[in-house]
Amino acid sequence: MILLQSHSRFLLQTLLTRAQNLDKAVELDYQWIEFDDVRYHVQVTMKNPNLLLLSVSLPNPPPEAMSFDGLPLGAIEAIKTTYGTGFQILDPPRDGFSLTLKLNFSKFRPDEELLTKVASIREVVMGAPLKIIFKHLASRTVAPELDRLVAIMHRPNETFFLVPQADKVTVAFPMRFKDSVDTILATSFLKEFVEARRAAALNTAPSCSWSPTAPQELEGAPKETLSANAGFVTFVIFPRHVEGKKLDRTVWNLSTFHAYVSYHVKFSEGFMHTRMRRRVESMIQALDQAKPLEKTKSMNNKSFKLLGLNDVNHTNSK
């Protein structure tokens, strides 16, 4: 199974190329979209070659999700803490985007480690509310400004839910898929995913469960958010899962869980299609290599000739 990288590979490559060629005045204007409908825009002008504008557009948050000016809770503070000086948050952002950062390469050393953090801006922004909750969990407290049930946006018009407590945080994902085949494959995959968690080698991993109906922890959630044709997946996160360096990995794996499942569903579907095509090709090859029957056969010491369609027509015409 694969785990998605926290940084955008194309964004990292763009930043590295620009940092290595600061003495060359070039104009850049790149736009692209990555999974879960996150859109990026990188712009550099000939007039200011040391300045780079990085804009990010996130999916529109549904009403139940925590957001401020189109950004998740704690996103601005997380950006300031992660990047420090040399980065400026433009207010307002560029038209059509949720966030715009101005990078001044003359004010910081653009090494690969720092640029990798910049390329992970999606993780920094969308994982901000999770980090707030899990940092309180690590200290065995609950943030006072949070509700009992917290909704966090992770896909266009979709949320997952957290129930923060002092000793644990319950995370519940309503799993939805548009295609009926994807729904069947996802349901089977999730059941196996939960079963694999019971292996002895994964005893320290968060407990995981799947159910076709909403778990009790989601009582009080809006009804329209509880429609899940592939069931509900629930994780229970304890303080040991968010200690030290485990925090960033736990935040990223949870915020991209649906994308992780979707990837494996599509991969499985593609694998089955490939197997079916190979099976059909082998059958066609076997038919092409089949030898024709002998023209003369013997049965009970009698001989007869196999007639083709042309022979039958010729015999009838006599």
N, C-alpha and C positions, 0 to 999 in steps of 0.2 A: 504494500500500500504506500502511496505517496503522501507527503505533507507539503502543502503549498509554501513557497518561499514568502517571507514577510516583505521583501522589497520588490519593487517593479524592476525587472531586468532591463527593459528598454530605457526607463528613466535613469537607472544607474549608469548604463553605457553612455547615454547622452551627457550626463554630468561629468563622467570621467573624460570623455573626449573633449568637452569644453574646457575642463580644468587643465588638460595637458596642452592646450593650444590657445592660452590666454593672450599670447603675443600676436595672434592673427585675428583681425577684425572680420567676423563672419556674421551673417544674419540667420537666425534659427526661428522656425515657426512650426512646431510639431503639435499635433493633436491626436490622441488615441483613446480607446476605451478598453478597460480590462474587466475581469469577471465581476459579477454583481453590479454592473452598470456604473462603475467608478470611472470618471473621465478626467484625463490629464491634458494640460496645455503648457508647453515650454516655449518661451520667447526670449530671443536675444537680438538686439539691434546693432547696427554698424556704429551708431552714435555712441553707445555705451557698452563696449564689449565686455567689461568686467561685471556688468549687471545681468542677472538672469531672473526672469519672472516665471514662477511655477504656480500654476492654478490647478485646483482640484475641485471637481464637481461630484458631490455625493447624491445618492438617490433621495428623493423627497421623503422625509420622515412621516410615517402615519401619525394620526392624532394622539395615539396612546404612548408614543415613544418620547423619551426625554430629549429635548433639543432646545438650543438657544441660537436664534438667527441662522437656522439651518445646519448648525453644527451640534454634535453630541455634547453632553454634559462634560465639562472639564477639558474640552479640546484645546482651547486657547492656552490654558495654563500648562497643558502637557507639551505643546509646541515650544513655549518659552523655556520650559525646564530641559527639554531634550536638545534644543539647538543653540540656545544662548545668543551671544553677540554675533553680528554679521548677517543676521536674518531679521527681516522686518515684515510684519503682518500688515498688509494693506487693508485699510478700512475706508470705504467699502471694497470688497474684492472685485475682480474683473466681472463684467456682465456675463451672466449665465453660469457663474461658478460659486461654490460655497466658500472657498478660501483661496487667497493669493499670497504667496511668499515672494519677497524680493531678496535674492541672494547677491551679496556684494563680495566677489572673490578677492578683492583687495583688502578685506578686513578679517579674513580668516585663512588658515592653511587648508586647502582643499585636498586632504588625504582621502584614501579610499574608505577608511573606516567611517569618517564623518559623512562622506557622500552616500555611503550605504544607509546611514541613518536618515538622510534626506530622502532617499529612494523608498524608505519605509514609512513615508508620511501617512499612508493609508492606515497602517497599524497604529501609529501615534494618535491619529484623529479618532478613528472608529473604536479603538480600544480604550480610549480615555475613561468612559464611565465604568468599564470593567475594572480598570486599575484602581479607581477610587474605592470601589466596593471590596476588591480583594486586598488592598492595603489595610483597610479596616479589619478584614478577616484575619490577616496575619497578626494584628495586634489584639485580636479577639474582641472587637467592638463593632458597632454598626453606625454608619454615618447618620447623624440625626436628621439631615434634610431629605433622606430617602423615604419613599413610601414602603409599605409592606411588600407590595408587588411592583417590581421595576421592569419596564418594557424598554428594550434596546433595539434600534433598527439595525438590520444587517443585510437586507436585500430590498429592492424596490417594493415599497408598500408592505413590507413584512417585518415582524419583530420576533425576538425570543424573550423569555422572561426569566427574571432572577428573584429569588426570595432570600434576602440577606438576613442572616442571624449571626450572633456573636461567635458561635462555634462551627458554623458551616454555612455554605451558600448553595441553594438548590437552583440549578439551571435547567429550564425546560424549553425544548424546541418543537413547535408545531411544524411538521414536515409536509410540504406541499409540492406537487409536481403537476404540470399542465398535461403532459402526455400520459396516456393510460399505461403504456408499456413501461415508461419510466417509473410510474407509481408502483407497479408490480415488482420491478427489479429493486427499487429502493426499499420496499417493505421487506423483501427477502434479505437484502444486504444488511439492513438495520438489525434484523433478528440474529443474523450471524455475528454482527458486530457486538451485540450484547452478550451472546454466548461466548465469544472469544475472550471477553473481559474476565470470565470465570477461571481462566487458565492460571496456574500457580505462578507463572512468570510475571503476571500482571497484578499481583496482589496489592501493590502500592499505588496502582492507578485509581483515579476517581471511580466510584461505583456508578454503574450505568444501567438503565432499564428502558424498556420499550413497551408501549401500550397503545391499543387502537383508539382509546378515548383519553380525554384530558385528565392529567393527574389532579389530585386534590389540591396541590399547591397552587393551581391556577384558578381556584375559586375566586370569583370577583372580577376576572378578566373580561373585557368586552367579548360578546358572543361571536362577533364577526372575525375575531382574531383566533378563534379556536377551531376553525374549519381546517382539518388536516387529513387529506386523503391517504397519507402514508404513515399516519399515527404520530405519536409523541415520543421523543427521546429525552430522558431526564438524567442529568449528571449531578452528583453531590460532591462539592469541592470543600475540602478541609484545609486548615491552616498549613499543613505540611506540603500541600500542592502549590502554594503561592509564596514559599519562602525563597528569598534571594533571587537567583537567576531563573528559578522556575516560574516566576511571576509572568515575565514577558512571553514565555512559551505557552503557558496556560491561557493567557489573554488571546494570543493569536490563534491557537487551535480552536477556541470556542467561537471567536468572532468569524471564523471561516469554516465552521463545521458543515453548514449546508453546502457550501461550494465543494468541500472535500467529498461529501456524499454524492453530489451531482457528478463530479469528475469520475468517480468509480462506477456510477450507474452508466454513464455514457461510454466509458471504457469497456465495461462488460457487454453492452449492447453492440459496440463495434467489434469486439472479439467474437461474439456469436455470429454476427453477419459474415465475418471473415471465415469462420469455420464452415458455415453453410455454403459459401461460395466455393471454398476448396473442395467440399464434398461433391457439389454439383459438377465441378470441373473434373474430378477424378472419375465420376460416373460417365461423363461424356467421353473422356479419354478411353475408358474401358469399352464403351460401345464402338468407338472408332477403331479400336484394335481387334474387335471380334472378327473371326474368320467365317466366311460364308459356308453353308452346309454343302456336302458333296452332292454332285448331281445325281449319282446312282447309289441306291441303297438296296440291301438284300434283306428279305424277311421271309422265313420259312422256305428257303431255297428258291424264292421267287424274286425276280428283279423288277424294278419299276423305276421310272424316270420322273424326277420332280419337274413339274411344268411351271413355267413362269406365266405372267399375265399375257404376254405376247403369244406364247404357245397355245394358250387356251383360246384366244381369239382366232388364231389360225386354224385350229381344229374345228371350231364351230362353223367356220366359213366354208368348209368342204361339204 
